[in-house]
Amino acid sequence: MLLLFPALALGFEQMRKHATLASLIGAGLVLTTTAFADPYNPADRAIGGGLLGAGTGAVIGAIAGGGHGAGIGAAVGGGVGAVMGAATTPPRPYHRYYHHHVVRSY
């Protein structure tokens, strides 16, 4: 089919470039969000979980229901991701050497 309509082949190639660029930007934003988040802070985990949930929900909603499904999926995924991110915050580890007092004798 693409051999019969070379204009379609150009359109597919341009669309593939846009999709690749958009997925690279999205992956970069996810990595940036997770790189600067404190894993022991519930607020940081809620923000990170909300962003990841919104992105995932938007993709699944767009596949399942089109434009309106993407908005609903982003809203639901963001809310669930934020709640789960805050709820699963682990406690800070206790390190003995933080409380070690050094006594020097001169």
C-alpha positions as CSV (number, residue, x, y, z in Angstrom):
1,M,0.0,0.0,0.0
2,L,2.9,2.4,0.8
3,L,4.4,1.7,-2.6
4,L,1.2,2.9,-4.3
5,F,1.0,6.1,-2.2
6,P,4.4,7.5,-1.4
7,A,2.8,10.5,0.3
8,L,1.5,8.1,3.0
9,A,5.0,6.7,3.5
10,L,6.2,10.3,4.2
11,G,3.4,10.9,6.6
12,F,4.1,7.7,8.5
13,E,7.8,8.5,8.7
14,Q,7.2,12.0,10.0
15,M,4.6,10.7,12.5
16,R,7.2,8.1,13.7
17,K,9.7,10.9,14.3
18,H,7.2,12.9,16.4
19,A,6.2,9.8,18.4
20,T,9.9,9.0,19.1
21,L,10.6,12.6,20.2
22,A,7.6,12.7,22.4
23,S,8.5,9.4,24.1
24,L,12.1,10.5,24.7
25,I,10.9,13.8,26.3
26,G,8.4,11.8,28.4
27,A,11.1,9.3,29.5
28,G,13.4,12.2,30.4
29,L,10.8,13.9,32.5
30,V,10.1,10.7,34.4
31,L,13.8,10.1,35.1
32,T,14.2,13.7,36.2
33,T,11.2,13.5,38.6
34,T,12.5,10.3,40.1
35,A,16.1,11.4,40.3
36,F,15.4,14.4,42.6
37,A,12.8,12.8,44.8
38,D,13.6,11.9,48.4
39,P,12.4,8.3,48.8
40,Y,11.7,8.8,52.5
41,N,9.6,12.0,52.1
42,P,5.8,11.3,51.7
43,A,5.3,14.6,49.7
44,D,8.0,13.8,47.2
45,R,6.7,10.3,46.8
46,A,3.1,11.6,46.3
47,I,4.2,14.0,43.6
48,G,6.3,11.4,41.8
49,G,3.6,8.8,42.1
50,G,1.0,11.3,40.9
51,L,3.0,12.2,37.8
52,L,3.8,8.6,36.9
53,G,0.2,7.6,37.5
54,A,-1.2,10.5,35.4
55,G,1.1,9.7,32.5
56,T,0.3,6.0,32.6
57,G,-3.4,6.7,33.0
58,A,-3.4,9.1,30.1
59,V,-1.7,6.6,27.8
60,I,-4.0,3.7,28.8
61,G,-7.1,6.0,28.6
62,A,-6.0,7.2,25.1
63,I,-5.6,3.7,23.9
64,A,-8.9,2.6,25.4
65,G,-11.2,5.5,24.8
66,G,-9.6,8.2,22.7
67,G,-9.3,11.9,23.7
68,H,-11.8,11.9,26.5
69,G,-10.4,8.6,27.8
70,A,-7.0,10.2,28.1
71,G,-8.2,13.0,30.3
72,I,-10.2,10.6,32.6
73,G,-7.3,8.2,32.7
74,A,-4.8,11.0,33.7
75,A,-7.1,12.2,36.4
76,V,-7.7,8.8,37.9
77,G,-4.1,7.6,37.5
78,G,-2.8,10.8,39.0
79,G,-5.0,10.5,42.1
80,V,-4.3,6.8,42.6
81,G,-0.6,7.3,42.0
82,A,-0.4,10.2,44.5
83,V,-2.2,8.2,47.2
84,M,-0.2,5.1,46.7
85,G,3.1,7.0,46.6
86,A,2.4,8.7,49.9
87,A,1.0,5.5,51.5
88,T,4.0,3.4,50.6
89,T,6.7,5.7,52.0
90,P,9.3,3.6,53.9
91,P,10.7,4.7,57.3
92,R,14.1,6.3,57.3
93,P,16.9,3.9,58.1
94,Y,18.5,4.1,61.5
95,H,22.3,4.3,61.3
96,R,24.2,3.8,64.5
97,Y,27.2,5.9,63.4
98,Y,25.0,9.1,63.2
99,H,24.8,9.2,67.0
100,H,28.4,8.3,67.8
101,H,30.1,10.9,69.9
102,V,33.8,11.4,69.5
103,V,35.7,12.1,72.7
104,R,39.2,13.5,72.2
105,S,41.8,13.7,74.9
106,Y,44.7,16.1,74.4
